[in-house]
Amino acid sequence: MQQRPTRTVFFISDGTGITSETLGHSLLSQFPEMRFRHVRMPFIDSDDKAKDAIFRINDAARRDGVKPIVFSTLVNQVTADTLRQAEAQFVDLFLTFIEPLEMELGMKSAHTIGRFHGGADSRSYTQRIDAINFTLSHDDGVSHENLEDADVILVGVSRSGKTPTSLYLAMQFGVKAANYPLIPEDFERNRLPQELSKHRTKLFGLTITPERLSQIRQERRPNSVYASADNCKFEIEAAMRLMRREQIPFIDSTARSIEEISAKIIQDIRIDKNGY
């Protein structure tokens, strides 16, 4: 079988690099036949740092035998011009999106580093921090306190993707997401724990194929009953019966990204949050 080609991709910013990486990943996802080696370089805010970035980019070009791809959100034009001396294919996200907006709106943009994310005292920022703290304290059924404050409560078998999805919802959208693992005792009773029944309208389920679940669990507990194919199949089938019986909406996380799962949850639960 022929191995897919690999390209090195740099995400470069004079801020955290989150914007360039997020937009870059979205664009690269349109090329599933390619393999990409990701390198994030945040806080490139001086000529010396730009020259160091050039060295790393050119080194990758020599190693790969092909130009790296650079996604850039550099605000400082001098730094951006220095960086362009590198042997790379540049995708300047600010030039791509900001310039057309400036022309349409008839004004210059602020060109402020990190402005997209707002100040530390902004309502959006505070909302996300509160959501992250809530989500961490309600991970994996650790606490049932204040569940009435949750925006959504994810349920599903262990290792079906509840924790990463909960954290993504909190970090990206300020959603207070608790999560609860469905366990054999729940299947024997064939009903939800009392703590969750009180908040039925906030419940959303995740399921996964037995094969994928077994693979994930084998990495955690090799050759255990917990990770066996038969046990994984039993738990998933029991969990789906329970969710259908309790009329809990659910989604298969096997081949979906966290972004897709989160968008579906927000749409179905009708969460209205002003995330960034």
DRENPA-3360 file (N, C-alpha, C; in nm, 2 decimals, always signed):
BEGIN
1 = MQQRPTRT = +0.08/-0.12/+0.00/+0.00/+0.00/+0.00/+0.09/+0.12/+0.00 ~ +0.06/+0.22/-0.09/+0.14/+0.34/-0.10/+0.11/+0.43/+0.01 ~ +0.22/+0.48/+0.08/+0.21/+0.57/+0.19/+0.17/+0.71/+0.14 ~ +0.08/+0.77/+0.21/+0.03/+0.91/+0.17/+0.15/+1.01/+0.19 ~ +0.16/+1.10/+0.10/+0.27/+1.20/+0.11/+0.25/+1.29/+0.23 ~ +0.36/+1.34/+0.28/+0.36/+1.43/+0.40/+0.41/+1.56/+0.37 ~ +0.34/+1.67/+0.42/+0.39/+1.80/+0.41/+0.40/+1.86/+0.55 ~ +0.50/+1.94/+0.57/+0.51/+2.01/+0.70/+0.43/+2.14/+0.69;
9 = VFFISDGT = +0.35/+2.17/+0.79/+0.27/+2.29/+0.79/+0.30/+2.37/+0.92 ~ +0.33/+2.50/+0.90/+0.36/+2.59/+1.01/+0.24/+2.68/+1.04 ~ +0.21/+2.70/+1.16/+0.10/+2.79/+1.20/+0.17/+2.90/+1.28 ~ +0.19/+3.02/+1.22/+0.27/+3.12/+1.28/+0.19/+3.25/+1.31 ~ +0.21/+3.30/+1.43/+0.14/+3.42/+1.47/+0.22/+3.50/+1.57 ~ +0.18/+3.63/+1.58/+0.25/+3.71/+1.69/+0.17/+3.71/+1.81 ~ +0.06/+3.62/+1.81/-0.02/+3.60/+1.93/-0.01/+3.45/+1.97 ~ -0.11/+3.39/+2.02/-0.11/+3.25/+2.06/-0.10/+3.15/+1.95;
17 = GITSETLG = -0.14/+3.19/+1.83/-0.14/+3.10/+1.72/-0.27/+3.02/+1.71 ~ -0.37/+3.04/+1.80/-0.49/+2.96/+1.80/-0.57/+2.99/+1.67 ~ -0.58/+3.12/+1.63/-0.66/+3.15/+1.52/-0.60/+3.09/+1.39 ~ -0.47/+3.10/+1.37/-0.41/+3.04/+1.25/-0.42/+2.89/+1.25 ~ -0.41/+2.83/+1.36/-0.42/+2.68/+1.37/-0.56/+2.64/+1.34 ~ -0.66/+2.71/+1.40/-0.80/+2.67/+1.38/-0.84/+2.68/+1.24 ~ -0.81/+2.80/+1.18/-0.85/+2.82/+1.04/-0.77/+2.72/+0.94 ~ -0.64/+2.71/+0.97/-0.55/+2.62/+0.89/-0.60/+2.48/+0.89;
25 = HSLLSQFP = -0.64/+2.43/+1.01/-0.69/+2.29/+1.02/-0.81/+2.27/+0.94 ~ -0.90/+2.37/+0.94/-1.03/+2.36/+0.87/-1.00/+2.35/+0.72 ~ -0.90/+2.43/+0.67/-0.87/+2.42/+0.53/-0.80/+2.29/+0.49 ~ -0.71/+2.24/+0.58/-0.63/+2.12/+0.55/-0.72/+2.00/+0.55 ~ -0.83/+2.00/+0.63/-0.92/+1.89/+0.64/-0.99/+1.86/+0.50 ~ -0.98/+1.95/+0.41/-1.04/+1.93/+0.28/-0.95/+1.84/+0.19 ~ -0.83/+1.80/+0.24/-0.74/+1.72/+0.17/-0.70/+1.59/+0.25 ~ -0.80/+1.51/+0.27/-0.78/+1.39/+0.35/-0.68/+1.29/+0.30;
33 = EMRFRHVR = -0.64/+1.30/+0.17/-0.54/+1.21/+0.11/-0.40/+1.25/+0.15 ~ -0.39/+1.36/+0.21/-0.25/+1.41/+0.25/-0.23/+1.39/+0.40 ~ -0.10/+1.37/+0.43/-0.06/+1.37/+0.57/+0.02/+1.49/+0.60 ~ -0.01/+1.56/+0.72/+0.05/+1.68/+0.75/+0.13/+1.67/+0.88 ~ +0.25/+1.73/+0.88/+0.32/+1.74/+1.01/+0.30/+1.89/+1.06 ~ +0.24/+1.90/+1.17/+0.20/+2.03/+1.22/+0.30/+2.09/+1.32 ~ +0.34/+2.22/+1.30/+0.43/+2.29/+1.38/+0.37/+2.43/+1.41 ~ +0.34/+2.45/+1.54/+0.28/+2.58/+1.58/+0.39/+2.67/+1.63;
41 = MPFIDSDD = +0.40/+2.79/+1.59/+0.50/+2.89/+1.63/+0.43/+3.02/+1.67 ~ +0.40/+3.03/+1.80/+0.33/+3.15/+1.85/+0.43/+3.26/+1.89 ~ +0.38/+3.38/+1.91/+0.45/+3.49/+1.96/+0.58/+3.52/+1.88 ~ +0.56/+3.52/+1.75/+0.67/+3.56/+1.66/+0.65/+3.71/+1.64 ~ +0.71/+3.79/+1.73/+0.68/+3.93/+1.74/+0.80/+4.02/+1.73 ~ +0.91/+3.96/+1.67/+1.03/+4.04/+1.65/+1.10/+3.99/+1.52 ~ +1.20/+4.07/+1.47/+1.27/+4.03/+1.36/+1.36/+3.91/+1.38 ~ +1.42/+3.90/+1.50/+1.50/+3.78/+1.54/+1.42/+3.65/+1.54;
49 = KAKDAIFR = +1.30/+3.66/+1.60/+1.21/+3.54/+1.60/+1.16/+3.50/+1.46 ~ +1.14/+3.60/+1.38/+1.10/+3.57/+1.24/+1.22/+3.50/+1.17 ~ +1.34/+3.55/+1.19/+1.46/+3.48/+1.13/+1.47/+3.34/+1.18 ~ +1.44/+3.31/+1.31/+1.45/+3.18/+1.36/+1.34/+3.09/+1.29 ~ +1.23/+3.15/+1.27/+1.12/+3.08/+1.20/+1.16/+3.04/+1.06 ~ +1.23/+3.14/+0.99/+1.27/+3.11/+0.86/+1.37/+2.99/+0.85 ~ +1.46/+2.99/+0.95/+1.56/+2.88/+0.96/+1.48/+2.74/+0.97 ~ +1.38/+2.74/+1.06/+1.31/+2.61/+1.08/+1.22/+2.58/+0.95;
57 = INDAARRD = +1.17/+2.68/+0.89/+1.09/+2.65/+0.77/+1.18/+2.60/+0.66 ~ +1.30/+2.66/+0.64/+1.39/+2.62/+0.53/+1.45/+2.48/+0.56 ~ +1.47/+2.45/+0.69/+1.52/+2.32/+0.73/+1.42/+2.21/+0.69 ~ +1.29/+2.24/+0.72/+1.18/+2.15/+0.68/+1.17/+2.13/+0.53 ~ +1.20/+2.24/+0.46/+1.19/+2.23/+0.31/+1.30/+2.13/+0.26 ~ +1.42/+2.15/+0.32/+1.54/+2.06/+0.28/+1.51/+1.91/+0.32 ~ +1.45/+1.89/+0.44/+1.43/+1.76/+0.48/+1.32/+1.69/+0.40 ~ +1.21/+1.76/+0.37/+1.10/+1.70/+0.30/+1.11/+1.70/+0.15;
65 = GVKPIVFS = +1.20/+1.79/+0.10/+1.22/+1.79/-0.04/+1.10/+1.87/-0.11 ~ +1.02/+1.94/-0.03/+0.91/+2.01/-0.09/+0.88/+2.13/+0.00 ~ +0.83/+2.24/-0.05/+0.80/+2.36/+0.03/+0.70/+2.33/+0.14 ~ +0.73/+2.38/+0.26/+0.63/+2.37/+0.37/+0.52/+2.47/+0.34 ~ +0.40/+2.45/+0.40/+0.29/+2.54/+0.40/+0.29/+2.62/+0.52 ~ +0.28/+2.75/+0.51/+0.27/+2.84/+0.63/+0.14/+2.92/+0.63 ~ +0.07/+2.89/+0.74/-0.05/+2.97/+0.77/-0.01/+3.08/+0.87 ~ -0.03/+3.21/+0.83/+0.02/+3.32/+0.91/-0.09/+3.41/+0.95;
73 = TLVNQVTA = -0.09/+3.46/+1.07/-0.18/+3.57/+1.12/-0.09/+3.68/+1.18 ~ +0.02/+3.70/+1.12/+0.11/+3.81/+1.17/+0.05/+3.95/+1.14 ~ +0.04/+4.03/+1.25/-0.02/+4.16/+1.23/+0.09/+4.26/+1.19 ~ +0.21/+4.25/+1.24/+0.32/+4.34/+1.21/+0.37/+4.31/+1.07 ~ +0.35/+4.41/+0.99/+0.39/+4.39/+0.84/+0.54/+4.37/+0.82 ~ +0.62/+4.44/+0.91/+0.77/+4.42/+0.89/+0.81/+4.28/+0.92 ~ +0.75/+4.22/+1.03/+0.78/+4.08/+1.07/+0.73/+3.99/+0.96 ~ +0.61/+4.02/+0.91/+0.55/+3.94/+0.80/+0.64/+3.94/+0.67;
81 = DTLRQAEA = +0.69/+4.06/+0.64/+0.77/+4.07/+0.52/+0.90/+3.99/+0.54 ~ +0.96/+4.00/+0.66/+1.08/+3.92/+0.69/+1.06/+3.77/+0.67 ~ +0.94/+3.72/+0.73/+0.91/+3.58/+0.72/+0.90/+3.53/+0.58 ~ +0.85/+3.62/+0.49/+0.83/+3.58/+0.35/+0.95/+3.55/+0.28 ~ +1.07/+3.57/+0.34/+1.20/+3.53/+0.28/+1.22/+3.38/+0.28 ~ +1.13/+3.31/+0.36/+1.15/+3.16/+0.37/+1.10/+3.09/+0.25 ~ +1.15/+2.97/+0.23/+1.11/+2.89/+0.11/+0.98/+2.81/+0.15 ~ +0.87/+2.88/+0.13/+0.74/+2.82/+0.17/+0.63/+2.87/+0.08;
89 = QFVDLFLT = +0.51/+2.80/+0.09/+0.39/+2.84/+0.03/+0.31/+2.91/+0.14 ~ +0.29/+3.04/+0.13/+0.23/+3.12/+0.24/+0.08/+3.14/+0.22 ~ +0.01/+3.12/+0.33/-0.14/+3.15/+0.33/-0.15/+3.26/+0.44 ~ -0.16/+3.38/+0.40/-0.17/+3.49/+0.50/-0.32/+3.51/+0.52 ~ -0.36/+3.47/+0.64/-0.50/+3.47/+0.67/-0.56/+3.61/+0.69 ~ -0.48/+3.70/+0.74/-0.52/+3.84/+0.76/-0.54/+3.91/+0.62 ~ -0.44/+3.89/+0.53/-0.46/+3.95/+0.40/-0.58/+3.89/+0.32 ~ -0.60/+3.76/+0.34/-0.71/+3.69/+0.27/-0.85/+3.74/+0.32;
97 = FIEPLEME = -0.86/+3.76/+0.45/-0.99/+3.80/+0.50/-1.01/+3.95/+0.54 ~ -0.90/+4.01/+0.59/-0.91/+4.14/+0.64/-0.92/+4.25/+0.53 ~ -0.84/+4.23/+0.43/-0.84/+4.33/+0.32/-0.97/+4.34/+0.25 ~ -1.04/+4.23/+0.21/-1.17/+4.25/+0.15/-1.27/+4.31/+0.24 ~ -1.26/+4.28/+0.37/-1.35/+4.35/+0.47/-1.33/+4.50/+0.48 ~ -1.20/+4.54/+0.48/-1.16/+4.68/+0.48/-1.22/+4.75/+0.36 ~ -1.21/+4.69/+0.25/-1.27/+4.75/+0.13/-1.42/+4.76/+0.13 ~ -1.48/+4.66/+0.18/-1.63/+4.66/+0.19/-1.68/+4.75/+0.29;
105 = LGMKSAHT = -1.61/+4.76/+0.41/-1.66/+4.85/+0.52/-1.61/+4.99/+0.51 ~ -1.51/+5.01/+0.42/-1.47/+5.15/+0.40/-1.38/+5.20/+0.51 ~ -1.31/+5.11/+0.58/-1.23/+5.16/+0.69/-1.12/+5.06/+0.71 ~ -1.01/+5.10/+0.78/-0.90/+5.02/+0.81/-0.93/+4.94/+0.94 ~ -0.88/+4.82/+0.94/-0.89/+4.74/+1.07/-0.80/+4.78/+1.17 ~ -0.83/+4.74/+1.30/-0.74/+4.78/+1.41/-0.60/+4.73/+1.40 ~ -0.59/+4.61/+1.33/-0.46/+4.54/+1.33/-0.40/+4.53/+1.47 ~ -0.48/+4.48/+1.56/-0.43/+4.46/+1.70/-0.41/+4.31/+1.72;
113 = IGRFHGGA = -0.29/+4.28/+1.78/-0.26/+4.14/+1.81/-0.36/+4.09/+1.92 ~ -0.42/+3.97/+1.89/-0.50/+3.90/+1.99/-0.63/+3.97/+2.01 ~ -0.67/+4.07/+1.94/-0.80/+4.14/+1.96/-0.91/+4.05/+1.95 ~ -0.90/+3.94/+1.87/-1.01/+3.85/+1.85/-1.05/+3.78/+1.98 ~ -0.96/+3.76/+2.07/-0.99/+3.69/+2.19/-1.04/+3.77/+2.30 ~ -1.03/+3.91/+2.29/-1.08/+3.99/+2.39/-0.99/+4.01/+2.51 ~ -1.03/+4.10/+2.60/-0.95/+4.12/+2.72/-0.99/+4.02/+2.83 ~ -0.91/+4.01/+2.93/-0.93/+3.91/+3.03/-1.05/+3.94/+3.12;
121 = DSRSYTQR = -1.10/+4.07/+3.11/-1.22/+4.11/+3.19/-1.35/+4.10/+3.11 ~ -1.34/+4.05/+2.98/-1.46/+4.05/+2.90/-1.56/+3.94/+2.95 ~ -1.68/+3.97/+2.92/-1.79/+3.87/+2.96/-1.77/+3.74/+2.90 ~ -1.73/+3.73/+2.77/-1.70/+3.61/+2.70/-1.59/+3.53/+2.76 ~ -1.48/+3.60/+2.80/-1.37/+3.53/+2.86/-1.41/+3.47/+2.99 ~ -1.47/+3.55/+3.07/-1.52/+3.51/+3.21/-1.61/+3.39/+3.20 ~ -1.70/+3.39/+3.10/-1.79/+3.28/+3.07/-1.72/+3.15/+3.04 ~ -1.62/+3.16/+2.96/-1.54/+3.04/+2.93/-1.47/+2.98/+3.05;
129 = IDAINFTL = -1.41/+3.07/+3.12/-1.33/+3.03/+3.24/-1.43/+2.96/+3.34 ~ -1.54/+3.02/+3.36/-1.64/+2.96/+3.45/-1.69/+2.82/+3.40 ~ -1.71/+2.81/+3.27/-1.75/+2.69/+3.21/-1.64/+2.58/+3.22 ~ -1.52/+2.62/+3.20/-1.41/+2.52/+3.22/-1.40/+2.47/+3.36 ~ -1.41/+2.56/+3.46/-1.40/+2.51/+3.60/-1.52/+2.42/+3.63 ~ -1.64/+2.45/+3.58/-1.75/+2.37/+3.60/-1.73/+2.23/+3.54 ~ -1.69/+2.23/+3.42/-1.67/+2.11/+3.34/-1.57/+2.02/+3.41 ~ -1.46/+2.07/+3.45/-1.35/+1.99/+3.52/-1.40/+1.93/+3.65;
137 = SHDDGVSH = -1.49/+2.01/+3.72/-1.54/+1.96/+3.85/-1.65/+1.86/+3.83 ~ -1.71/+1.85/+3.71/-1.82/+1.75/+3.68/-1.78/+1.65/+3.58 ~ -1.65/+1.62/+3.57/-1.60/+1.52/+3.47/-1.62/+1.38/+3.52 ~ -1.67/+1.30/+3.43/-1.68/+1.15/+3.46/-1.76/+1.12/+3.59 ~ -1.87/+1.20/+3.61/-1.96/+1.18/+3.72/-1.90/+1.20/+3.86 ~ -1.79/+1.28/+3.86/-1.72/+1.30/+3.99/-1.81/+1.37/+4.09 ~ -1.89/+1.47/+4.04/-1.98/+1.54/+4.13/-2.12/+1.56/+4.07 ~ -2.22/+1.55/+4.16/-2.36/+1.57/+4.12/-2.41/+1.71/+4.17;
145 = ENLEDADV = -2.32/+1.78/+4.23/-2.36/+1.91/+4.29/-2.38/+2.01/+4.17 ~ -2.48/+2.09/+4.19/-2.51/+2.20/+4.10/-2.53/+2.16/+3.95 ~ -2.58/+2.04/+3.93/-2.61/+1.99/+3.80/-2.72/+2.08/+3.73 ~ -2.80/+2.14/+3.81/-2.90/+2.23/+3.76/-2.84/+2.35/+3.68 ~ -2.71/+2.38/+3.71/-2.64/+2.49/+3.64/-2.58/+2.44/+3.51 ~ -2.58/+2.31/+3.48/-2.52/+2.26/+3.36/-2.60/+2.30/+3.23 ~ -2.53/+2.33/+3.13/-2.60/+2.36/+3.00/-2.63/+2.23/+2.93 ~ -2.54/+2.13/+2.95/-2.56/+2.00/+2.89/-2.49/+1.89/+2.97;
153 = ILVGVSRS = -2.55/+1.77/+2.98/-2.49/+1.66/+3.05/-2.47/+1.55/+2.95 ~ -2.34/+1.52/+2.92/-2.31/+1.41/+2.82/-2.31/+1.27/+2.89 ~ -2.38/+1.18/+2.83/-2.38/+1.04/+2.89/-2.33/+0.94/+2.78 ~ -2.27/+0.83/+2.82/-2.22/+0.73/+2.73/-2.13/+0.64/+2.80 ~ -2.09/+0.53/+2.74/-2.00/+0.43/+2.80/-1.86/+0.50/+2.82 ~ -1.78/+0.44/+2.90/-1.65/+0.49/+2.93/-1.56/+0.49/+2.80 ~ -1.49/+0.60/+2.77/-1.40/+0.62/+2.66/-1.48/+0.64/+2.53 ~ -1.60/+0.69/+2.53/-1.67/+0.72/+2.41/-1.66/+0.86/+2.36;
161 = GKTPTSLY = -1.57/+0.94/+2.43/-1.54/+1.08/+2.39/-1.61/+1.19/+2.47 ~ -1.66/+1.16/+2.59/-1.74/+1.26/+2.67/-1.65/+1.37/+2.72 ~ -1.53/+1.33/+2.78/-1.44/+1.43/+2.84/-1.39/+1.53/+2.74 ~ -1.33/+1.49/+2.63/-1.27/+1.59/+2.53/-1.38/+1.67/+2.47 ~ -1.50/+1.62/+2.45/-1.61/+1.70/+2.39/-1.66/+1.80/+2.50 ~ -1.67/+1.76/+2.62/-1.71/+1.85/+2.73/-1.61/+1.97/+2.74 ~ -1.48/+1.94/+2.74/-1.38/+2.04/+2.75/-1.38/+2.14/+2.63 ~ -1.40/+2.08/+2.51/-1.41/+2.16/+2.39/-1.53/+2.26/+2.40;
169 = LAMQFGVK = -1.64/+2.21/+2.44/-1.76/+2.29/+2.45/-1.74/+2.40/+2.55 ~ -1.67/+2.37/+2.66/-1.64/+2.48/+2.76/-1.54/+2.58/+2.71 ~ -1.43/+2.53/+2.65/-1.33/+2.62/+2.61/-1.36/+2.71/+2.49 ~ -1.44/+2.65/+2.40/-1.47/+2.72/+2.27/-1.60/+2.81/+2.28 ~ -1.69/+2.76/+2.36/-1.83/+2.82/+2.36/-1.88/+2.86/+2.50 ~ -1.80/+2.84/+2.60/-1.84/+2.88/+2.73/-1.96/+2.79/+2.78 ~ -1.97/+2.67/+2.73/-2.08/+2.58/+2.77/-2.04/+2.50/+2.89 ~ -2.13/+2.51/+2.99/-2.11/+2.43/+3.12/-2.15/+2.29/+3.09;
177 = AANYPLIP = -2.06/+2.20/+3.06/-2.08/+2.06/+3.02/-2.04/+1.96/+3.13 ~ -2.13/+1.89/+3.19/-2.10/+1.78/+3.28/-2.10/+1.66/+3.20 ~ -2.04/+1.55/+3.25/-2.05/+1.42/+3.18/-2.05/+1.31/+3.28 ~ -2.12/+1.20/+3.24/-2.15/+1.09/+3.33/-2.13/+0.96/+3.25 ~ -2.05/+0.87/+3.31/-2.03/+0.74/+3.24/-2.15/+0.64/+3.27 ~ -2.20/+0.58/+3.17/-2.30/+0.48/+3.19/-2.23/+0.35/+3.22 ~ -2.26/+0.28/+3.33/-2.19/+0.17/+3.39/-2.28/+0.05/+3.40 ~ -2.23/-0.07/+3.42/-2.31/-0.20/+3.42/-2.43/-0.19/+3.52;
185 = EDFERNRL = -2.41/-0.12/+3.63/-2.52/-0.10/+3.73/-2.64/-0.03/+3.66 ~ -2.61/+0.07/+3.58/-2.72/+0.14/+3.51/-2.79/+0.05/+3.41 ~ -2.71/-0.04/+3.35/-2.77/-0.13/+3.25/-2.86/-0.24/+3.32 ~ -2.82/-0.28/+3.44/-2.89/-0.38/+3.51/-3.03/-0.32/+3.55 ~ -3.03/-0.20/+3.60/-3.15/-0.13/+3.64/-3.23/-0.09/+3.52 ~ -3.16/-0.07/+3.40/-3.23/-0.03/+3.28/-3.30/+0.11/+3.30 ~ -3.23/+0.19/+3.38/-3.28/+0.33/+3.39/-3.17/+0.42/+3.44 ~ -3.19/+0.55/+3.42/-3.09/+0.64/+3.45/-3.07/+0.66/+3.60;
193 = PQELSKHR = -2.96/+0.69/+3.65/-2.94/+0.73/+3.79/-3.04/+0.84/+3.83 ~ -3.08/+0.85/+3.95/-3.18/+0.95/+3.99/-3.13/+1.09/+3.97 ~ -3.00/+1.11/+3.99/-2.94/+1.24/+3.98/-2.96/+1.30/+3.83 ~ -2.95/+1.20/+3.73/-2.96/+1.25/+3.60/-3.11/+1.26/+3.55 ~ -3.19/+1.18/+3.61/-3.33/+1.18/+3.57/-3.40/+1.32/+3.59 ~ -3.34/+1.39/+3.69/-3.39/+1.52/+3.73/-3.36/+1.62/+3.62 ~ -3.27/+1.59/+3.53/-3.22/+1.69/+3.43/-3.23/+1.63/+3.29 ~ -3.34/+1.56/+3.27/-3.35/+1.48/+3.14/-3.34/+1.57/+3.02;
201 = TKLFGLTI = -3.39/+1.69/+3.02/-3.39/+1.78/+2.91/-3.25/+1.82/+2.87 ~ -3.15/+1.81/+2.96/-3.01/+1.85/+2.94/-2.92/+1.74/+2.89 ~ -2.98/+1.62/+2.88/-2.89/+1.50/+2.85/-2.87/+1.48/+2.70 ~ -2.75/+1.44/+2.67/-2.71/+1.41/+2.53/-2.62/+1.30/+2.53 ~ -2.64/+1.20/+2.45/-2.56/+1.08/+2.45/-2.45/+1.07/+2.34 ~ -2.34/+1.00/+2.37/-2.24/+0.97/+2.28/-2.23/+0.81/+2.27 ~ -2.23/+0.76/+2.15/-2.20/+0.62/+2.13/-2.08/+0.61/+2.03 ~ -2.04/+0.48/+2.01/-1.92/+0.45/+1.94/-1.92/+0.31/+1.89;
209 = TPERLSQI = -1.85/+0.27/+1.79/-1.86/+0.13/+1.74/-1.78/+0.05/+1.84 ~ -1.82/-0.08/+1.86/-1.75/-0.17/+1.95/-1.60/-0.18/+1.91 ~ -1.57/-0.19/+1.78/-1.43/-0.21/+1.74/-1.34/-0.09/+1.78 ~ -1.39/+0.03/+1.76/-1.31/+0.14/+1.80/-1.30/+0.16/+1.95 ~ -1.41/+0.13/+2.02/-1.40/+0.14/+2.17/-1.30/+0.04/+2.22 ~ -1.30/-0.09/+2.17/-1.21/-0.19/+2.21/-1.07/-0.14/+2.19 ~ -1.04/-0.08/+2.07/-0.91/-0.03/+2.04/-0.86/+0.07/+2.14 ~ -0.95/+0.17/+2.17/-0.92/+0.27/+2.27/-0.89/+0.22/+2.40;
217 = RQERRPNS = -0.98/+0.13/+2.45/-0.96/+0.07/+2.58/-0.84/-0.02/+2.59 ~ -0.80/-0.09/+2.48/-0.68/-0.17/+2.49/-0.56/-0.09/+2.52 ~ -0.56/+0.04/+2.47/-0.44/+0.13/+2.50/-0.44/+0.16/+2.64 ~ -0.55/+0.16/+2.71/-0.56/+0.20/+2.85/-0.54/+0.08/+2.94 ~ -0.61/-0.03/+2.91/-0.60/-0.15/+2.99/-0.59/-0.27/+2.90 ~ -0.47/-0.30/+2.85/-0.45/-0.41/+2.75/-0.50/-0.55/+2.81 ~ -0.56/-0.62/+2.72/-0.60/-0.76/+2.75/-0.69/-0.77/+2.87 ~ -0.77/-0.67/+2.90/-0.86/-0.68/+3.01/-1.01/-0.71/+2.96;
225 = VYASADNC = -1.09/-0.75/+3.06/-1.23/-0.77/+3.02/-1.29/-0.64/+2.98 ~ -1.25/-0.53/+3.05/-1.30/-0.40/+3.02/-1.28/-0.36/+2.87 ~ -1.17/-0.41/+2.81/-1.13/-0.37/+2.68/-1.17/-0.48/+2.57 ~ -1.22/-0.59/+2.62/-1.25/-0.70/+2.53/-1.36/-0.66/+2.43 ~ -1.36/-0.72/+2.31/-1.46/-0.69/+2.21/-1.60/-0.72/+2.25 ~ -1.61/-0.84/+2.32/-1.75/-0.88/+2.36/-1.80/-0.78/+2.47 ~ -1.72/-0.74/+2.56/-1.77/-0.65/+2.66/-1.81/-0.51/+2.60 ~ -1.72/-0.47/+2.51/-1.75/-0.34/+2.45/-1.88/-0.34/+2.37;
233 = KFEIEAAM = -1.90/-0.45/+2.30/-2.03/-0.47/+2.23/-2.15/-0.47/+2.32 ~ -2.14/-0.54/+2.43/-2.24/-0.55/+2.53/-2.28/-0.41/+2.59 ~ -2.17/-0.34/+2.63/-2.19/-0.21/+2.69/-2.26/-0.11/+2.59 ~ -2.21/-0.11/+2.47/-2.27/-0.01/+2.37/-2.41/-0.05/+2.34 ~ -2.44/-0.17/+2.32/-2.58/-0.21/+2.29/-2.67/-0.18/+2.41 ~ -2.62/-0.20/+2.53/-2.70/-0.17/+2.65/-2.72/-0.02/+2.67 ~ -2.62/+0.05/+2.64/-2.63/+0.20/+2.65/-2.73/+0.26/+2.55 ~ -2.72/+0.20/+2.43/-2.81/+0.26/+2.33/-2.96/+0.22/+2.36;
241 = RLMRREQI = -2.98/+0.10/+2.41/-3.12/+0.06/+2.45/-3.17/+0.16/+2.56 ~ -3.08/+0.19/+2.66/-3.12/+0.28/+2.77/-3.14/+0.42/+2.71 ~ -3.06/+0.47/+2.62/-3.08/+0.61/+2.57/-3.21/+0.61/+2.49 ~ -3.24/+0.51/+2.41/-3.36/+0.51/+2.33/-3.48/+0.50/+2.43 ~ -3.47/+0.42/+2.53/-3.58/+0.41/+2.63/-3.61/+0.54/+2.70 ~ -3.50/+0.61/+2.73/-3.52/+0.74/+2.80/-3.53/+0.86/+2.71 ~ -3.54/+0.83/+2.57/-3.55/+0.93/+2.47/-3.44/+1.04/+2.48 ~ -3.32/+0.99/+2.49/-3.20/+1.08/+2.50/-3.15/+1.09/+2.36;
249 = PFIDSTAR = -3.14/+1.21/+2.30/-3.07/+1.22/+2.17/-2.93/+1.18/+2.18 ~ -2.87/+1.12/+2.08/-2.73/+1.07/+2.08/-2.67/+1.08/+1.94 ~ -2.54/+1.07/+1.94/-2.46/+1.08/+1.81/-2.35/+0.98/+1.82 ~ -2.32/+0.92/+1.71/-2.20/+0.83/+1.70/-2.07/+0.91/+1.68 ~ -1.98/+0.89/+1.78/-1.86/+0.97/+1.78/-1.74/+0.91/+1.70 ~ -1.77/+0.79/+1.64/-1.66/+0.71/+1.59/-1.58/+0.78/+1.48 ~ -1.65/+0.84/+1.38/-1.58/+0.90/+1.27/-1.61/+1.05/+1.26 ~ -1.64/+1.11/+1.37/-1.67/+1.25/+1.38/-1.57/+1.32/+1.46;
257 = SIEEISAK = -1.53/+1.44/+1.42/-1.44/+1.53/+1.50/-1.52/+1.59/+1.62 ~ -1.44/+1.63/+1.72/-1.50/+1.70/+1.83/-1.58/+1.82/+1.79 ~ -1.53/+1.89/+1.69/-1.60/+2.01/+1.64/-1.74/+1.97/+1.58 ~ -1.74/+1.86/+1.51/-1.87/+1.82/+1.45/-1.97/+1.78/+1.56 ~ -1.92/+1.70/+1.66/-2.00/+1.65/+1.77/-2.05/+1.77/+1.85 ~ -1.97/+1.87/+1.88/-2.01/+1.98/+1.96/-2.11/+2.07/+1.89 ~ -2.10/+2.09/+1.76/-2.19/+2.16/+1.68/-2.33/+2.10/+1.68 ~ -2.33/+1.96/+1.67/-2.45/+1.89/+1.68/-2.52/+1.90/+1.81;
265 = IIQDIRID = -2.44/+1.89/+1.92/-2.50/+1.91/+2.05/-2.56/+2.04/+2.07 ~ -2.49/+2.15/+2.04/-2.54/+2.28/+2.05/-2.67/+2.30/+1.97 ~ -2.67/+2.25/+1.85/-2.79/+2.26/+1.77/-2.91/+2.19/+1.83 ~ -2.89/+2.06/+1.88/-3.00/+1.98/+1.93/-3.05/+2.02/+2.07 ~ -2.95/+2.06/+2.15/-2.99/+2.10/+2.29/-3.04/+2.25/+2.29 ~ -3.01/+2.32/+2.17/-3.05/+2.46/+2.16/-2.98/+2.55/+2.26 ~ -2.85/+2.53/+2.28/-2.77/+2.61/+2.37/-2.74/+2.74/+2.30 ~ -2.77/+2.85/+2.37/-2.74/+2.98/+2.31/-2.63/+3.05/+2.39;
273 = KNGY = -2.51/+3.04/+2.34/-2.39/+3.09/+2.41/-2.32/+3.18/+2.31 ~ -2.27/+3.29/+2.36/-2.19/+3.38/+2.28/-2.04/+3.35/+2.29 ~ -2.00/+3.24/+2.23/-1.86/+3.20/+2.24/-1.78/+3.29/+2.15 ~ -1.64/+3.27/+2.16/-1.56/+3.35/+2.07/-1.53/+3.28/+1.94;
% end
